[in-house]
Amino acid sequence: RYEGVNRIDGLLADLGVSSHHFNTPERGFTYRADAMLDMRMNRQAPLTAETVINEYDPERLTGLFRDYGELREARKLAHSIQRARTRQRITSVSQLIGTIETLAPRQAENQFFSKVFQAIRIEVNHELVNLTDMLKAAHDLLQPGGRLVIISYHSLEDRIVKNFMRWGDPFEQPVADLYGKT
C-alpha cells in the first residue's frame, strides 16, 4: 500500500531468521559467541534482549519461555535469571548462558539454548504479532485465486499460518489463542 499496490497475485514469505544475523555475533542472536544481549532485527527498535532479561518480572519471563520457547523449565529459568540479575545486570550472551547453563538438559544443551534464544528473539521483535499483521494484509491484498506461500520454522509460526490457511481469516480470536495461549 505504501508503494500504491492495492492487489497482488501472490506472496512468498520466508519466516526464517537470516544467517547474517547469526553470523554477526555482535547482534547477540546466537548463544555460540559472546556479545551484548541485543537481538533486534531493526536496530532502531527500542526493546532489546538485555531489557527483556533484566526488566521483565519473573511471571512475564516464565510466560515468554513457556509460550515462545516451549520450555518445560520456564519457571526455573525465570527465577534463575531473576536471582542472577539482583546481583548484577545481565548484559552479555556469556552472562546469560552462565546463569542458565545448569538448567540445560544433558545431551540437549544446544536445543535448550536455541529455544531460550528463540523465545527472547520472538519477544524483542514482536515476530508473532508481525506475522499475524502480514497475514491480515495478505488476506486483504490477494486477488481471488492468488497464491500465498509461507515457509515457517517452528510450531508457533506454523500454528498461526495453518489456522489462517484453514479458516481464511481467523483473527476474530485473540492473537494469543492462535498460538496456544489461553
C-alpha positions in Angstrom: 0.0 0.0 0.0 2.9 2.3 0.7 4.0 1.8 -2.9 0.5 2.2 -4.2 -0.2 -1.5 -4.7 -3.7 -2.5 -3.8 -3.9 -6.0 -5.1 -1.3 -8.8 -5.5 -1.3 -12.1 -7.3 1.0 -13.9 -4.9 3.1 -13.6 -1.8 6.0 -15.6 -0.6 7.1 -15.2 3.0 10.2 -17.0 4.4 9.9 -16.5 8.2 13.4 -17.7 8.9 16.0 -15.6 10.6 18.7 -14.5 8.2 22.1 -16.3 8.5 23.5 -12.8 8.5 22.0 -12.2 12.0 23.6 -15.4 13.4 26.9 -14.8 11.6 27.2 -11.3 13.0 28.0 -12.1 16.6 27.7 -8.6 17.9 24.0 -8.7 17.1 23.5 -11.1 20.0 21.3 -13.6 18.1 23.5 -16.7 18.8 24.5 -18.3 22.1 27.7 -19.6 20.4 29.5 -16.3 20.5 29.8 -13.7 23.3 28.2 -10.4 22.5 25.8 -7.8 24.1 22.2 -9.0 24.5 20.5 -7.2 21.6 18.6 -9.5 19.2 16.9 -6.6 17.4 16.2 -7.1 13.7 15.7 -3.4 13.5 18.5 -1.7 15.4 16.3 1.4 15.8 13.7 -0.5 17.8 13.7 0.3 21.5 13.3 -3.2 23.0 16.5 -5.3 23.4 17.2 -8.7 24.8 19.0 -7.0 27.6 15.9 -5.1 28.6 13.7 -8.3 28.4 16.2 -10.3 30.6 16.7 -7.6 33.2 13.4 -5.8 33.4 10.6 -8.3 32.9 9.2 -9.7 36.1 9.5 -13.5 36.7 5.9 -14.2 35.7 6.3 -12.4 32.4 9.7 -14.2 31.7 8.0 -17.6 32.6 5.3 -16.9 30.1 7.8 -15.9 27.5 9.9 -19.0 27.9 6.8 -21.3 28.1 4.9 -19.8 25.2 7.6 -18.7 22.8 10.3 -21.2 23.7 8.0 -24.1 24.6 10.3 -24.9 27.5 9.1 -27.0 30.4 11.7 -25.4 32.6 10.2 -21.9 32.1 9.6 -21.1 35.8 13.1 -22.3 36.8 14.6 -20.3 34.0 12.8 -17.1 35.0 13.7 -17.5 38.7 17.4 -18.3 37.9 17.6 -15.1 35.8 15.8 -13.1 38.4 18.3 -14.2 41.1 21.3 -13.5 39.0 20.2 -10.1 37.9 19.7 -9.0 41.5 23.5 -9.4 41.9 24.5 -7.9 38.6 22.7 -6.7 35.4 22.9 -9.4 32.7 24.3 -7.6 29.6 26.0 -10.3 27.6 25.3 -13.7 26.0 28.0 -15.3 28.2 26.4 -13.9 31.4 23.0 -15.3 30.3 24.4 -18.7 29.4 26.4 -18.8 32.7 23.1 -18.0 34.5 21.0 -20.8 32.9 23.5 -23.5 31.9 22.8 -25.7 34.9 19.2 -26.0 33.7 20.1 -27.3 30.3 19.3 -31.0 29.9 22.3 -33.2 29.4 22.8 -34.1 25.7 20.3 -31.5 24.7 22.1 -28.3 25.6 22.1 -26.8 22.1 18.3 -27.4 21.7 17.7 -25.8 25.1 19.8 -22.7 24.4 18.2 -22.4 20.9 14.7 -22.4 22.5 15.7 -19.8 25.1 17.2 -17.5 22.5 14.2 -18.1 20.2 11.8 -17.0 22.9 13.7 -13.9 23.6 14.1 -13.0 19.9 10.4 -13.5 19.3 9.6 -11.1 22.1 12.1 -8.5 21.1 11.0 -8.4 17.5 7.3 -9.0 18.1 7.5 -11.7 15.5 4.2 -13.4 16.0 2.3 -10.1 16.0 4.1 -9.1 12.9 3.2 -12.5 11.3 -0.5 -12.0 12.0 -0.3 -8.4 10.7 1.3 -9.7 7.5 -1.4 -12.5 7.1 -4.2 -9.9 7.6 -2.6 -7.7 4.9 -2.2 -10.6 2.6 -5.8 -11.5 3.1 -6.8 -8.0 2.1 -4.4 -7.7 -0.9 -4.5 -11.1 -2.6 -6.5 -11.3 -5.8 -9.1 -14.1 -6.0 -7.2 -17.2 -6.9 -3.9 -15.6 -5.7 -1.2 -17.7 -4.1 0.1 -17.3 -0.5 3.2 -19.4 0.3 4.6 -19.3 3.8 7.8 -21.0 4.9 7.7 -21.4 8.7 10.4 -22.8 11.0 8.8 -23.6 14.3 5.5 -24.7 15.7 4.4 -21.2 16.9 4.6 -19.7 13.4 3.3 -22.9 11.9 0.1 -23.0 14.0 -0.7 -19.4 13.1 -0.2 -20.0 9.4 -2.2 -23.2 9.4 -5.1 -21.5 11.2 -5.0 -18.8 8.6 -4.8 -21.2 5.7 -7.6 -23.4 7.2 -10.1 -20.6 8.0 -9.0 -17.7 5.8 -9.3 -15.1 8.5 -9.3 -16.5 12.0 -8.4 -13.2 13.6 -11.6 -12.7 15.5 -9.8 -14.8 18.1 -7.2 -13.0 20.2 -3.7 -13.4 18.6 -2.6 -15.3 21.7 -5.2 -18.0 21.1 -3.8 -18.7 17.7 -0.5 -20.0 19.0 -1.8 -21.9 22.0 -2.1 -19.4 24.9 -5.4 -19.3 26.7 
